Amino acid sequence: MKTLQAAPSLVEQVHEAILSEIASGKLPPGARIIQEQLAQQLGVSRQPVQHALTLLRKQGVLNDAPGRGLLVAPLDLDHVRHMYDVRAVIEGLAFRKAADDSAAQAAAQGPALIRAGRKAVASGSVGAMIAADMAFHDFIYTLSGNPLVAPSMQTHWTHTQRVMGEVLMRDDKPRDIWDQHEALLEAVAAADGVRAERLARKHILEAADFMIRRLRAEQRRS
């Protein structure tokens, strides 16, 4: 049993590596996925790559290619809208619970994540900006004390990374989200659950409106 426990971790690492390449634009929509090439680049056997690709296909990130193989799927903006609607509810719950139960921890540990986020923006790295955003939200999920929040959000973050990557490569506007994150952290640290939930929902829905508008305009141009 102990030898089997390492396999999911490797598959998860491969999954994240491939998703990062897609979110950063290195594997754009329509790009063909070559399993053997990915395995060689990542320095792993074909088996974890195969498992990761199967998972990404089930999540709608990849589509079957004509004949054989896989292609990076285009973003389905209707799905993105539905995903953000669900995210807004779950994020609202997470921020409210974090404020109610873990205000002191938020005040002590949260500012470092805000600084890391601003540093990522200054670097200009799309991958660093996405990672910092995920780290901040994951911190709140942990503070919420609800063990179902993070697993519930996992699939949504798969698609969120793609959406963020597509927009960050073309637009500076989403890079100001750390002002919003700081306001969210202040509400949590002040133990103001009602305000934290309201701001979290607003944050997610405004982000959805902005990113979908930008992506729809891009699709019209292409």
N, C-alpha and C positions, 0 to 999 in steps of 0.2 A: 504493500500500500504506500509506503514512503516514496518509492520511485515514481509512482503515479502523481504524487502531489506537486512535483515540479513542472509537469507538462502544462497545466492550465496557465501557470505564470509565464512560461515561454510563449504560449499562444497569445496571451494578452499583450505581451511586449511586441510581438510581431504585428498583431492587430493595430496597436497604437502607432507603430512605426509606419505602416502602410497608410493609415488614416491621416497621419501627419503629412505624408507626402502628397496626399490628395488635397488636404486643407490648405497647404502652402502653395498649391498650384503646380507642383512638380509633376503631378499626375492629373491633368485636367480632364473634364468630362469628355468621354469618347476615347481616352487613352486605353490601349490594350494592356492588360495585365499578364505578364509572363512569369509563371510560377517559378521556373528554374532560375531565371534571372534574379528574382527577388530573394530566393534562398541564398544565392551566391553573394549578393550584395549585403545581406544581413548576417552572413556567416552561420546559417543554421541549415538543418536538413529540410527536405521538402515537406515533411509531415506537418510541422507546426504552421508553415506557410499555407498549406492546403486547408488546415482547420480554420486559420484566420480568414482566408478568402471565402470559405463557406459561410462563416459568421457575417462577414461584410455583405455577402450576397443576400442573406436572410434579412439583414437590416436595411436593404435597399440602396446601399452605397455602390454596389456593383451589379451589372446586368450580364446575362449570357451574351456572348459575342456570336455573330452569324457563323455558323459552322462549328467552331470550337473555341473555348477559352472564355475570358471575361473582359468586360469594358467598364470603365468608370461611368456610373450612371449620371445623367443630368439631374440637377436639383428640381424636385417637384415642389413648386411654391405653395400649392394648396396644402400639401403635407407639412411644409414648414410652418404655415399659419396654424394648423391644428396642433402641431407640436408645441409652439410657443404659448398657445392658449392653455394647454395642460401644464406646461412649465410654470406659468404665472401662478397657478393655484398651488402647486407643490412648493415653489420657491416662497410664496407668501407664508405658507405653513411653517417652512423651515426657519425663516427669519423671525417669525413671531415666537416660535418655541425657543429659539436661541436667545431672544431677548428676555423671555420669561424665566429661563432656567440657567443661562450661562453668561450673563452680562459682564461679570468680572473677568472671565476668561477672554471674552471678546475684546475688552478694553486693554488687557495685558498683551495679547498675542496678535490682535488684528492689525495694528498699525504697521507691523513689519511686512504684512502682505500687501498693504496699500503702497508702501515704498517700493516693494518688488514690482508691483504692477506699473507704477510710473517709470521705473527703470526699464522695464520691458518696452514700454512705449518709446522711450528715448532711444532705445537700441534700434528701433525700426524693424525688428525681426517679427514676422507674422507668427511664427511658431512660438516665440517667447511670449508674445502678447496673449495668445490663446492659452498657453500653459498657465500664465499668471492669473488669468480670468477663472480658469477651472479650479486653480488652487484656492482662490478666495471663496468661491461658492462651495467647494468641498469642505472647507473649514467651517462654514455656516451649517452645512448638513451635519457635521460631527457635533457641533454645539447644540443642535436641535434636540439631541438625545433620542431621536426617533430612528431606529435602525433600518426602517423601510425606505427612508427618503433617498439615500444614495443609490441603492439598487434600482429604485423606481426612475431615477434620473439618468441612469447609465446609457440607455438607448437614446434618450433625447440628446445627450451630450455628443453622441456619435454624429448626429446630423447638425447640431449646433456648431461643432468645430468646422464643418464644411461651409456653413453659411457665413460664419465669422471670417474664415479664410478668404472666401470669394470677395467679401466686401472690403476687408482690410487691405487686400492687394490693390484696390482701386480708389479708396476713399479715406480721408483722414478723420472724418467725423466720429466713427466709433471709438477712436483712440481717447476721447474725453470721458469715457465711462468711469474712470477712476475717481472723478469728482462725485459721481453718483454712488459708487461703491463706498467712498468715504462717508457720505451722508447716511448710507445704510448701516455702516459700522457704528456710527455715532448713535443711531436709534437703538441698535442692539445693545451697545455698551451702556446706554442710559436706561435699559430695562423697559423701554417703551415698545411693547409688543404690537400694539395697534398701529403705531406709526411705522414700525419696521415692516409689518405685513403690507400696509398700503404702499409704501415706497417700493417694496420688492415687486409687487404686481405691476406698478407703474413702470418700473425699470425694465421689466421683461417685455411688456406689451409695447412700450415705446421703441425698444430695440427691434422688436419684430416688425413694427410699421416701417421703421427706417430701412432695415435691411431688405425686406421684401420689395419695398419701393425701388431701391437701388438695383436689386437683382432683376426685377421685372423690366426696368428700363434697359438694362444690359442685354436681356434676352430679346427685346424688340430691335436693338441695334444689330444683333448678330444674325 
